[in-house]
Amino acid sequence: MSWTLSLAERVQSLKPSPTLAINTKAKVLKAEGVDIVNLSAGEPDFDTPDHIKEAAIEAIQDGFTKYTPVGGIPELKEAIANRLGHDYGLTYRPEEVMVSTGGKQVLYNIAQAILDPGDEVIIPVPYWVSYPAIVELAGGKARFLKSDPARDFALDIAALSAMITPKTRAMIINSPSNPSGAIYSRDDLKAVAKLALENNFLVITDDIYDQIRFDGQGPEDIASIVPEAQDHVAVVNGVSKTYAMTGWRIGYLAGPEELVRVATKIQSQSTSNPNSIAQKAALAALAGPQDCVRRMREAFLERRDRIMEMLRAIPGISCTEPKGAFYVFPDLSSYYGKGPAGHKIEGSLDMANYLLEEARIAAVPGIAFGDDRFMRFSYATDLKIIKNGMDRLEAALGRLG
Ligand SMILES: *Cc1c(COP(=O)(O)O)cnc(C)c1O
């Protein structure tokens, strides 16, 4: 007997994460023996440093394999608070910190904690792919704030101010940004903090790339720049990008005690504690030696310079120089409308398919980040692969005429 499973309304418009989808398609082609240059991955190519792995092995051997407190083990919370104190000059008590299964789960729990149906969250474009879905799954409404690539994707404070309504509950900031690599100016962050205090909304600052910036500055965020706004700020971070630990799934929240309490309650009824072994590994990452972080940052900088040099040499591409993270986000829209009759490239999805099929390059279409003019290429891969990818890109675009 067949029947039709009836699905919830809230998943009708839910799409799977497009970055993960392209990466999967590229991996399948690769497994079939196709020579793919994969520039779609949203993760460092480096191996997790040895001292971190050893802490995990030790945790297993010590039998540290049972449930832990839902919001994380006390020593990891303390290491997180110490890091925020050291890097940002901010003080957090253990009750103001929660450990989760990745930064993504932190964002999910926050949305579940603060949003009622129809509540609005302001999201600058281009945005990380999961923000709108996380807001919508909580019943909230994503309101998109456009930014201008000619102004390095800076925040448009006047437009932001005009978007705030009595239903505005939060704004999400991601600086350095995935996908653009932009870093917001201190003045703009001060203006956001002022608006948040005046209009009482929460600023969710996704600091996951805080250690991967190329402007010579240490980590900073809206709370460190405007300490009097700290009670309006939810800091989201994790070990995935900084320590090449994407698979370990450890992220954290630091913010107002009430928010942390409710987010932890949601966690207690959904996933329980994050993995016990990975918590020990994250502790070694945050409290241990930091030279691995500097080495990876230097490698990313060298790769950024190389990929920018090659992109600039390709006609018809414009690309803002990323100031952090490990992606370039060039505008390829001058090639739209070109291609063989019947197969003209009409947008970034067509471009992604063209590049995958004709040039064997995997990259993520800009539409996934809210702007169809662009494509995201990750340079978290070695220089040879980057060069090969850019050579193929230049040739494939050249064939479009
Ligand atoms: C990778 C990423 C995250 C979180 O990753 P987790 O592995 O879940 O910690 C959050 N925000 C952005 C912008 C990211 O690129």
The ligand as a Gaussian input file, in Angstrom:
#p B3LYP/6-31G(d) Opt

LIG

0 1
 C       31.404000      27.540000       8.687000
 C       30.506000      28.636000       9.150000
 C       29.777000      28.577000      10.362000
 C       29.696000      27.463000      11.349000
 O       30.246000      26.331000      11.151000
 P       30.167000      25.164000      12.246000
 O       31.011000      24.121000      11.643000
 O       28.743000      24.811000      12.416000
 O       30.741000      25.723000      13.530000
 C       29.019000      29.656000      10.745000
 N       28.977000      30.759000       9.995000
 C       29.662000      30.864000       8.859000
 C       29.565000      32.132000       8.117000
 C       30.430000      29.814000       8.385000
 O       31.082000      29.942000       7.214000

